[in-house]
Amino acid sequence: MSLSNPEDLREEGLDLFGRGKYEQALSVLEEAVQAFAAKLDEDGQAEMLNAIGVLQRQRRHPEAALAALAQAEAIFVRLGDGNKRGQVMGNMADAYASKGEHDKAASCYSNAAAIFAKEGDPGKQSQVLRALSLMRLRQGRLMAAMMHMEESLGVRPRISLTQRLFRALLAFALRLVSGG
């Protein structure tokens, strides 16, 4: 395997990341960013920056995560790839949440949900709304958590009977509390 080949570097870096070898993975992924840049492959470069952001958050380095994710987002904006931008926004939200910056995290989750709605990807939209709901639940903001969870279930493409019942209970509870 030629480690100067960006595809090989991507595969190796993601494999190392998956096996929990974060330091080695970071080094290989950074090399992949450079290799994709040398081939003028901005999409590949941005994907690797996104992976680095996720890895840095996993390593508990939220500032480094946010720096890599901001670079990835800028590239995906330039490329007009809304779906990948939404994924980066979701990862940015996770990084902000890990720092305790809940308002910034909520904004990123909401932006990601709006992007996925526009892109016609209700599965990913549901996932980020669920993440927003769980963050609000951890904050003790029960009403906001319930609203976002109900919204998440409402856009989810396939919903089980249990999830439909849970959504109905959430909607009922929200109506009771709001006086509606």
Secondary structure as GFF3:
##gff-version 3
##sequence-region A 1 180
A	DSSP	alpha_helix	6	18	.	.	.	ID=ss1
A	DSSP	alpha_helix	22	38	.	.	.	ID=ss2
A	DSSP	alpha_helix	42	58	.	.	.	ID=ss3
A	DSSP	alpha_helix	62	79	.	.	.	ID=ss4
A	DSSP	alpha_helix	82	98	.	.	.	ID=ss5
A	DSSP	alpha_helix	102	119	.	.	.	ID=ss6
A	DSSP	alpha_helix	122	138	.	.	.	ID=ss7
A	DSSP	alpha_helix	142	155	.	.	.	ID=ss8
A	DSSP	alpha_helix	161	178	.	.	.	ID=ss9
###
